[in-house]
Amino acid sequence: MIGAGLKLASLALSVLLALGLAVAAIAVSAIRSPGPSLADTMVVLPRGSGLNAIAAVLHQEGVIAHPQTFALYVRLSGDADSLRAGEYRFPAAISAADVSRQLIEGRTFKRRLTVPEGLPTDRVLALVAEAPALQGDVPRTVAEGALLPETYQYEWGDTRAALVARMQRAHADLLASLWGSRAAQAAALQTPAQAVILASIVERETGVAAERARVAAVFHNRLRMGMRLQSDPTVEYGLKLRGRADGLPLTRDDLEVETPYNTYRIRGLPPGPIANPGRAALEAVLNPAVTDELYFVADGTGGHAFAVTLDEHNRNVARYRASREGAQPTTPRD
């Protein structure tokens, strides 16, 4: 009887083991099989979420089919405390095993914010304020010209203040690097701050990459000769500080308005930048073209016509006006 009982117990144990292995095989198959999502799915997993809460969110968002099986798989893998919070993009039909791997590796969704060259600081801060998935307020006081325009990566939960600080550090690091390798023809600039001021003017004067060093050379030549810069964007900036709306065309009366930024009225550089210059504009003013040109005017095609003498410049202005039927030329003009 004892032997028969042992045989029955052994048989029962074998059946249970076989059943357990079968269940385990089914569970493993389910974990590795394509998931239920039909499209890429964005999911935010808040900081402090436990394994069960994460599994519940993933199930609610349609990424995994069986939250209990997912949680058990993660626990048995020894990774229950290794899942990282954040914002994730899960591909369509991703398996629960691959979901676990993505969470363990912390492959969060990387967002991007592109700051175009030549924007004033208030508009850059507005972009940061409107950027999705960031937290907190933007800093209230950020100096004009102190932010480097480029594309910045960030993640859900990053703060706006931290992103602005990254822009400031990027600007400071780049400026220090470029200042150390400035060319001899940039001698009119005595400090890095002056380089930023002139680069901001160049940035606002032309969007044509091939022209930047040449435009910079015109302004360097004028500074060296004691000529006024006569840059329309500086006039616009000074009027903006006095409450004038952006985008209004300049009149000749505007050129006579006394502001510290009106380079038709003052000699030398204005007291500060008028925008945030990018790398190319900073490189242009610190390594300007070698030329005797003192003038440039829009050529009607998006670029500029350059001149050494006032007579040559006036002919360029006349051609431009003829092509545009009275449109105002871009400065400098005398």
C-alpha positions as a Markdown table, in Angstrom:
| # | Residue | x | y | z |
|---|---|---|---|---|
| 1 | Met | 0.0 | 0.0 | 0.0 |
| 2 | Ile | 2.8 | 2.4 | 0.9 |
| 3 | Gly | 4.5 | 1.7 | -2.5 |
| 4 | Ala | 1.3 | 2.3 | -4.3 |
| 5 | Gly | 0.8 | 5.6 | -2.5 |
| 6 | Leu | 4.3 | 6.7 | -3.4 |
| 7 | Lys | 3.7 | 5.8 | -7.0 |
| 8 | Leu | 0.5 | 7.9 | -7.0 |
| 9 | Ala | 2.2 | 10.8 | -5.3 |
| 10 | Ser | 5.1 | 10.6 | -7.8 |
| 11 | Leu | 2.6 | 10.5 | -10.7 |
| 12 | Ala | 0.7 | 13.5 | -9.3 |
| 13 | Leu | 3.9 | 15.4 | -8.9 |
| 14 | Ser | 4.9 | 14.6 | -12.5 |
| 15 | Val | 1.6 | 15.8 | -13.7 |
| 16 | Leu | 1.9 | 19.0 | -11.7 |
| 17 | Leu | 5.4 | 19.6 | -13.0 |
| 18 | Ala | 4.3 | 19.0 | -16.6 |
| 19 | Leu | 1.3 | 21.3 | -16.1 |
| 20 | Gly | 3.5 | 24.0 | -14.6 |
| 21 | Leu | 6.0 | 23.7 | -17.4 |
| 22 | Ala | 3.2 | 23.9 | -19.9 |
| 23 | Val | 1.8 | 27.0 | -18.2 |
| 24 | Ala | 5.3 | 28.6 | -18.0 |
| 25 | Ala | 5.8 | 27.8 | -21.7 |
| 26 | Ile | 2.4 | 29.5 | -22.5 |
| 27 | Ala | 3.4 | 32.5 | -20.4 |
| 28 | Val | 6.8 | 32.8 | -22.0 |
| 29 | Ser | 5.1 | 32.6 | -25.4 |
| 30 | Ala | 2.7 | 35.2 | -24.5 |
| 31 | Ile | 5.4 | 37.5 | -23.2 |
| 32 | Arg | 7.4 | 37.2 | -26.4 |
| 33 | Ser | 4.4 | 37.3 | -28.8 |
| 34 | Pro | 3.3 | 40.5 | -30.6 |
| 35 | Gly | 1.3 | 42.8 | -28.3 |
| 36 | Pro | -2.2 | 44.2 | -28.8 |
| 37 | Ser | -1.3 | 47.7 | -30.0 |
| 38 | Leu | -2.1 | 48.5 | -33.6 |
| 39 | Ala | 0.0 | 51.7 | -33.8 |
| 40 | Asp | 2.9 | 53.4 | -32.1 |
| 41 | Thr | 1.8 | 54.4 | -28.6 |
| 42 | Met | 3.0 | 57.2 | -26.3 |
| 43 | Val | 2.9 | 56.4 | -22.6 |
| 44 | Val | 4.0 | 58.5 | -19.6 |
| 45 | Leu | 5.2 | 56.6 | -16.6 |
| 46 | Pro | 5.4 | 59.0 | -13.6 |
| 47 | Arg | 8.3 | 58.9 | -11.2 |
| 48 | Gly | 7.7 | 56.7 | -8.2 |
| 49 | Ser | 5.4 | 54.3 | -10.1 |
| 50 | Gly | 5.7 | 50.7 | -8.8 |
| 51 | Leu | 5.7 | 47.6 | -11.0 |
| 52 | Asn | 2.0 | 46.9 | -10.6 |
| 53 | Ala | 1.1 | 50.5 | -11.4 |
| 54 | Ile | 3.4 | 50.5 | -14.5 |
| 55 | Ala | 1.8 | 47.2 | -15.7 |
| 56 | Ala | -1.7 | 48.7 | -15.2 |
| 57 | Val | -0.9 | 51.8 | -17.2 |
| 58 | Leu | 0.7 | 49.8 | -20.0 |
| 59 | His | -2.5 | 47.6 | -20.1 |
| 60 | Gln | -4.8 | 50.6 | -20.0 |
| 61 | Glu | -2.9 | 52.2 | -22.9 |
| 62 | Gly | -3.2 | 49.0 | -24.9 |
| 63 | Val | 0.5 | 48.2 | -25.0 |
| 64 | Ile | 0.4 | 44.9 | -23.1 |
| 65 | Ala | -2.5 | 42.4 | -22.9 |
| 66 | His | -1.8 | 40.7 | -19.6 |
| 67 | Pro | -0.6 | 43.0 | -16.8 |
| 68 | Gln | -0.3 | 40.2 | -14.2 |
| 69 | Thr | 1.8 | 38.1 | -16.5 |
| 70 | Phe | 4.0 | 41.1 | -17.4 |
| 71 | Ala | 4.5 | 41.9 | -13.7 |
| 72 | Leu | 5.4 | 38.3 | -12.9 |
| 73 | Tyr | 7.8 | 38.1 | -15.8 |
| 74 | Val | 9.6 | 41.2 | -14.6 |
| 75 | Arg | 9.8 | 40.0 | -11.0 |
| 76 | Leu | 11.2 | 36.6 | -12.1 |
| 77 | Ser | 13.7 | 38.3 | -14.2 |
| 78 | Gly | 15.0 | 40.2 | -11.2 |
| 79 | Asp | 14.3 | 43.6 | -12.8 |
| 80 | Ala | 11.3 | 44.8 | -10.7 |
| 81 | Asp | 13.3 | 47.8 | -9.3 |
| 82 | Ser | 15.1 | 48.6 | -12.6 |
| 83 | Leu | 12.2 | 50.0 | -14.6 |
| 84 | Arg | 12.7 | 53.7 | -15.3 |
| 85 | Ala | 10.1 | 56.4 | -15.3 |
| 86 | Gly | 9.6 | 58.8 | -18.2 |
| 87 | Glu | 7.8 | 59.2 | -21.5 |
| 88 | Tyr | 8.1 | 56.3 | -23.9 |
| 89 | Arg | 7.1 | 55.6 | -27.5 |
| 90 | Phe | 6.3 | 51.9 | -27.9 |
| 91 | Pro | 6.1 | 50.5 | -31.5 |
| 92 | Ala | 3.0 | 48.9 | -32.7 |
| 93 | Ala | 2.6 | 45.2 | -31.7 |
| 94 | Ile | 5.7 | 45.4 | -29.4 |
| 95 | Ser | 6.0 | 42.3 | -27.2 |
| 96 | Ala | 5.8 | 42.5 | -23.4 |
| 97 | Ala | 9.4 | 41.3 | -23.2 |
| 98 | Asp | 10.5 | 44.1 | -25.5 |
| 99 | Val | 8.5 | 46.6 | -23.4 |
| 100 | Ser | 10.3 | 45.4 | -20.3 |
| 101 | Arg | 13.7 | 45.7 | -22.0 |
| 102 | Gln | 12.9 | 49.2 | -23.2 |
| 103 | Leu | 11.9 | 50.3 | -19.6 |
| 104 | Ile | 15.0 | 48.7 | -18.1 |
| 105 | Glu | 17.3 | 50.4 | -20.5 |
| 106 | Gly | 15.5 | 53.7 | -20.1 |
| 107 | Arg | 15.0 | 54.3 | -23.8 |
| 108 | Thr | 12.7 | 57.2 | -23.3 |
| 109 | Phe | 11.2 | 59.4 | -26.0 |
| 110 | Lys | 13.5 | 62.3 | -26.9 |
| 111 | Arg | 11.7 | 65.5 | -27.8 |
| 112 | Arg | 13.3 | 68.3 | -29.8 |
| 113 | Leu | 13.0 | 72.1 | -29.7 |
| 114 | Thr | 14.6 | 74.0 | -32.5 |
| 115 | Val | 15.5 | 77.6 | -31.8 |
| 116 | Pro | 16.0 | 79.5 | -35.1 |
| 117 | Glu | 19.0 | 81.9 | -35.5 |
| 118 | Gly | 18.2 | 85.6 | -35.0 |
| 119 | Leu | 15.3 | 85.4 | -32.6 |
| 120 | Pro | 15.2 | 87.9 | -29.8 |
| 121 | Thr | 15.3 | 86.4 | -26.3 |
| 122 | Asp | 11.6 | 87.1 | -25.5 |
| 123 | Arg | 10.6 | 85.0 | -28.5 |
| 124 | Val | 13.1 | 82.2 | -27.6 |
| 125 | Leu | 11.6 | 82.1 | -24.1 |
| 126 | Ala | 8.1 | 82.0 | -25.6 |
| 127 | Leu | 9.1 | 78.9 | -27.6 |
| 128 | Val | 10.4 | 77.3 | -24.4 |
| 129 | Ala | 7.2 | 78.2 | -22.5 |
| 130 | Glu | 5.1 | 76.6 | -25.3 |
| 131 | Ala | 7.2 | 73.4 | -25.6 |
| 132 | Pro | 5.2 | 70.3 | -24.6 |
| 133 | Ala | 6.3 | 68.0 | -21.8 |
| 134 | Leu | 8.5 | 70.5 | -20.0 |
| 135 | Gln | 7.8 | 71.5 | -16.4 |
| 136 | Gly | 8.0 | 74.8 | -14.5 |
| 137 | Asp | 8.3 | 78.4 | -15.6 |
| 138 | Val | 10.8 | 80.0 | -17.8 |
| 139 | Pro | 13.3 | 82.3 | -16.1 |
| 140 | Arg | 12.1 | 85.9 | -15.9 |
| 141 | Thr | 15.4 | 87.6 | -16.7 |
| 142 | Val | 17.7 | 86.3 | -19.5 |
| 143 | Ala | 20.1 | 88.6 | -21.2 |
| 144 | Glu | 19.6 | 89.4 | -24.9 |
| 145 | Gly | 22.0 | 87.4 | -27.1 |
| 146 | Ala | 22.9 | 84.9 | -24.3 |
| 147 | Leu | 21.1 | 81.9 | -25.8 |
| 148 | Leu | 22.6 | 79.7 | -28.6 |
| 149 | Pro | 20.1 | 78.9 | -31.4 |
| 150 | Glu | 20.2 | 75.3 | -32.3 |
| 151 | Thr | 18.1 | 72.1 | -31.8 |
| 152 | Tyr | 17.9 | 70.9 | -28.3 |
| 153 | Gln | 16.8 | 67.4 | -27.1 |
| 154 | Tyr | 14.9 | 67.1 | -23.9 |
| 155 | Glu | 12.6 | 64.6 | -22.1 |
| 156 | Trp | 9.3 | 64.6 | -20.4 |
| 157 | Gly | 9.7 | 66.1 | -16.9 |
| 158 | Asp | 12.7 | 68.3 | -17.7 |
| 159 | Thr | 12.3 | 71.8 | -16.5 |
| 160 | Arg | 12.1 | 74.9 | -18.6 |
| 161 | Ala | 14.7 | 76.6 | -16.4 |
| 162 | Ala | 17.2 | 73.8 | -17.0 |
| 163 | Leu | 16.7 | 73.9 | -20.8 |
| 164 | Val | 17.3 | 77.7 | -20.8 |
| 165 | Ala | 20.4 | 77.1 | -18.7 |
| 166 | Arg | 21.6 | 74.6 | -21.3 |
| 167 | Met | 21.2 | 77.3 | -24.0 |
| 168 | Gln | 23.2 | 79.8 | -22.0 |
| 169 | Arg | 26.0 | 77.3 | -21.4 |
| 170 | Ala | 26.1 | 76.3 | -25.0 |
| 171 | His | 26.4 | 80.0 | -26.0 |
| 172 | Ala | 29.1 | 80.7 | -23.5 |
| 173 | Asp | 31.1 | 77.6 | -24.4 |
| 174 | Leu | 30.9 | 78.3 | -28.1 |
| 175 | Leu | 31.8 | 82.0 | -27.7 |
| 176 | Ala | 34.9 | 81.2 | -25.6 |
| 177 | Ser | 36.0 | 78.7 | -28.2 |
| 178 | Leu | 35.6 | 81.0 | -31.2 |
| 179 | Trp | 37.0 | 84.1 | -29.5 |
| 180 | Gly | 40.3 | 82.3 | -28.9 |
| 181 | Ser | 40.7 | 81.6 | -32.7 |
| 182 | Arg | 39.5 | 85.0 | -34.0 |
| 183 | Ala | 41.3 | 86.5 | -37.1 |
| 184 | Ala | 43.4 | 89.6 | -37.2 |
| 185 | Gln | 40.8 | 91.4 | -39.3 |
| 186 | Ala | 38.4 | 91.1 | -36.3 |
| 187 | Ala | 40.6 | 93.6 | -34.3 |
| 188 | Ala | 37.7 | 96.1 | -34.1 |
| 189 | Leu | 36.1 | 93.8 | -31.6 |
| 190 | Gln | 37.8 | 94.2 | -28.2 |
| 191 | Thr | 35.7 | 91.8 | -26.1 |
| 192 | Pro | 33.6 | 88.7 | -26.7 |
| 193 | Ala | 30.5 | 90.7 | -25.7 |
| 194 | Gln | 31.2 | 93.0 | -28.7 |
| 195 | Ala | 31.4 | 90.0 | -30.9 |
| 196 | Val | 27.9 | 88.9 | -29.8 |
| 197 | Ile | 26.6 | 92.4 | -30.5 |
| 198 | Leu | 28.0 | 92.5 | -34.1 |
| 199 | Ala | 27.0 | 88.9 | -34.8 |
| 200 | Ser | 23.4 | 89.7 | -33.8 |
| 201 | Ile | 23.4 | 92.5 | -36.3 |
| 202 | Val | 24.8 | 90.3 | -39.1 |
| 203 | Glu | 22.3 | 87.6 | -38.2 |
| 204 | Arg | 19.4 | 90.1 | -38.7 |
| 205 | Glu | 20.9 | 91.6 | -41.8 |
| 206 | Thr | 21.2 | 88.4 | -43.9 |
| 207 | Gly | 19.9 | 84.9 | -43.9 |
| 208 | Val | 22.2 | 83.8 | -46.8 |
| 209 | Ala | 25.0 | 81.7 | -45.4 |
| 210 | Ala | 27.5 | 82.6 | -48.1 |
| 211 | Glu | 27.1 | 86.3 | -47.4 |
| 212 | Arg | 27.6 | 86.4 | -43.6 |
| 213 | Ala | 31.4 | 86.8 | -43.7 |
| 214 | Arg | 31.1 | 89.5 | -46.3 |
| 215 | Val | 28.4 | 91.4 | -44.4 |
| 216 | Ala | 30.5 | 91.1 | -41.3 |
| 217 | Ala | 33.5 | 92.6 | -43.3 |
| 218 | Val | 31.4 | 95.6 | -44.3 |
| 219 | Phe | 30.7 | 96.4 | -40.7 |
| 220 | His | 34.3 | 95.7 | -39.6 |
| 221 | Asn | 35.5 | 98.1 | -42.3 |
| 222 | Arg | 33.0 | 100.8 | -41.1 |
| 223 | Leu | 34.0 | 100.4 | -37.5 |
| 224 | Arg | 37.7 | 100.7 | -38.4 |
| 225 | Met | 37.0 | 103.9 | -40.4 |
| 226 | Gly | 34.7 | 105.4 | -37.8 |
| 227 | Met | 31.7 | 105.3 | -40.1 |
| 228 | Arg | 28.2 | 104.7 | -38.6 |
| 229 | Leu | 27.0 | 101.1 | -39.1 |
| 230 | Gln | 23.5 | 102.3 | -40.4 |
| 231 | Ser | 21.8 | 99.0 | -39.8 |
| 232 | Asp | 18.0 | 98.9 | -40.0 |
| 233 | Pro | 17.6 | 96.0 | -37.6 |
| 234 | Thr | 19.2 | 98.0 | -34.8 |
| 235 | Val | 16.7 | 100.8 | -35.4 |
| 236 | Glu | 13.9 | 98.3 | -35.3 |
| 237 | Tyr | 15.2 | 96.9 | -32.0 |
| 238 | Gly | 15.5 | 100.3 | -30.4 |
| 239 | Leu | 11.9 | 101.2 | -31.4 |
| 240 | Lys | 10.7 | 97.8 | -30.1 |
| 241 | Leu | 12.2 | 98.7 | -26.7 |
| 242 | Arg | 10.0 | 101.8 | -26.8 |
| 243 | Gly | 6.9 | 99.8 | -27.5 |
| 244 | Arg | 6.7 | 99.7 | -31.3 |
| 245 | Ala | 5.1 | 96.5 | -32.6 |
| 246 | Asp | 7.2 | 94.0 | -34.5 |
| 247 | Gly | 7.0 | 93.7 | -38.3 |
| 248 | Leu | 6.2 | 97.3 | -39.2 |
| 249 | Pro | 8.2 | 98.8 | -42.1 |
| 250 | Leu | 10.7 | 101.4 | -41.2 |
| 251 | Thr | 10.2 | 105.0 | -42.4 |
| 252 | Arg | 12.8 | 107.6 | -42.9 |
| 253 | Asp | 11.4 | 109.4 | -39.8 |
| 254 | Asp | 12.1 | 106.2 | -37.8 |
| 255 | Leu | 15.8 | 106.6 | -38.7 |
| 256 | Glu | 15.9 | 109.9 | -37.0 |
| 257 | Val | 14.5 | 108.6 | -33.7 |
| 258 | Glu | 17.1 | 108.9 | -30.9 |
| 259 | Thr | 17.6 | 105.5 | -29.2 |
| 260 | Pro | 20.9 | 103.9 | -27.9 |
| 261 | Tyr | 20.4 | 101.3 | -30.7 |
| 262 | Asn | 19.9 | 103.6 | -33.7 |
| 263 | Thr | 23.2 | 103.1 | -35.6 |
| 264 | Tyr | 22.2 | 105.9 | -37.9 |
| 265 | Arg | 22.6 | 108.3 | -35.0 |
| 266 | Ile | 25.3 | 106.7 | -32.9 |
| 267 | Arg | 28.8 | 105.7 | -33.8 |
| 268 | Gly | 30.2 | 102.3 | -33.1 |
| 269 | Leu | 28.3 | 99.3 | -31.8 |
| 270 | Pro | 25.0 | 99.6 | -29.9 |
| 271 | Pro | 25.0 | 98.9 | -26.1 |
| 272 | Gly | 23.9 | 95.3 | -26.5 |
| 273 | Pro | 22.8 | 92.5 | -28.9 |
| 274 | Ile | 19.6 | 92.8 | -30.8 |
| 275 | Ala | 18.9 | 89.1 | -31.1 |
| 276 | Asn | 20.5 | 85.7 | -30.4 |
| 277 | Pro | 23.1 | 84.9 | -33.1 |
| 278 | Gly | 23.9 | 81.4 | -34.2 |
| 279 | Arg | 27.3 | 79.8 | -34.7 |
| 280 | Ala | 27.7 | 80.9 | -38.3 |
| 281 | Ala | 27.1 | 84.6 | -37.5 |
| 282 | Leu | 29.6 | 84.4 | -34.6 |
| 283 | Glu | 32.1 | 82.7 | -36.8 |
| 284 | Ala | 31.6 | 85.4 | -39.5 |
| 285 | Val | 32.3 | 88.4 | -37.3 |
| 286 | Leu | 35.3 | 86.7 | -35.8 |
| 287 | Asn | 36.6 | 85.6 | -39.2 |
| 288 | Pro | 35.3 | 88.2 | -41.6 |
| 289 | Ala | 36.0 | 88.2 | -45.3 |
| 290 | Val | 39.0 | 90.2 | -46.5 |
| 291 | Thr | 37.4 | 93.0 | -48.6 |
| 292 | Asp | 37.3 | 96.8 | -48.9 |
| 293 | Glu | 33.5 | 96.9 | -49.3 |
| 294 | Leu | 31.6 | 99.5 | -47.3 |
| 295 | Tyr | 28.1 | 99.1 | -48.6 |
| 296 | Phe | 25.4 | 96.5 | -49.3 |
| 297 | Val | 21.9 | 96.6 | -50.5 |
| 298 | Ala | 19.2 | 94.0 | -51.2 |
| 299 | Asp | 19.4 | 92.7 | -54.8 |
| 300 | Gly | 15.8 | 91.6 | -55.1 |
| 301 | Thr | 16.6 | 87.9 | -55.1 |
| 302 | Gly | 17.1 | 87.3 | -51.3 |
| 303 | Gly | 20.8 | 88.3 | -51.3 |
| 304 | His | 22.7 | 91.5 | -51.4 |
| 305 | Ala | 24.8 | 93.6 | -53.8 |
| 306 | Phe | 28.0 | 94.9 | -52.3 |
| 307 | Ala | 30.0 | 98.0 | -53.2 |
| 308 | Val | 33.3 | 99.6 | -52.3 |
| 309 | Thr | 32.3 | 103.2 | -53.3 |
| 310 | Leu | 29.2 | 105.2 | -52.6 |
| 311 | Asp | 28.7 | 105.8 | -56.4 |
| 312 | Glu | 28.7 | 102.0 | -57.0 |
| 313 | His | 26.4 | 101.6 | -54.1 |
| 314 | Asn | 24.0 | 104.2 | -55.4 |
| 315 | Arg | 23.8 | 102.4 | -58.7 |
| 316 | Asn | 23.0 | 99.1 | -56.9 |
| 317 | Val | 20.3 | 101.0 | -54.9 |
| 318 | Ala | 18.8 | 102.3 | -58.2 |
| 319 | Arg | 18.7 | 98.9 | -59.7 |
| 320 | Tyr | 17.1 | 97.5 | -56.7 |
| 321 | Arg | 14.4 | 100.2 | -56.6 |
| 322 | Ala | 13.7 | 99.7 | -60.3 |
| 323 | Ser | 13.2 | 96.0 | -59.7 |
| 324 | Arg | 11.0 | 96.5 | -56.7 |
| 325 | Glu | 9.2 | 99.8 | -57.7 |
| 326 | Gly | 10.2 | 101.9 | -54.7 |
| 327 | Ala | 11.0 | 99.3 | -52.1 |
| 328 | Gln | 13.3 | 100.6 | -49.3 |
| 329 | Pro | 17.0 | 99.3 | -49.6 |
| 330 | Thr | 18.8 | 97.4 | -46.9 |
| 331 | Thr | 21.5 | 99.3 | -45.1 |
| 332 | Pro | 24.2 | 100.5 | -44.9 |
| 333 | Arg | 23.6 | 103.2 | -47.6 |
| 334 | Asp | 26.0 | 106.1 | -47.1 |
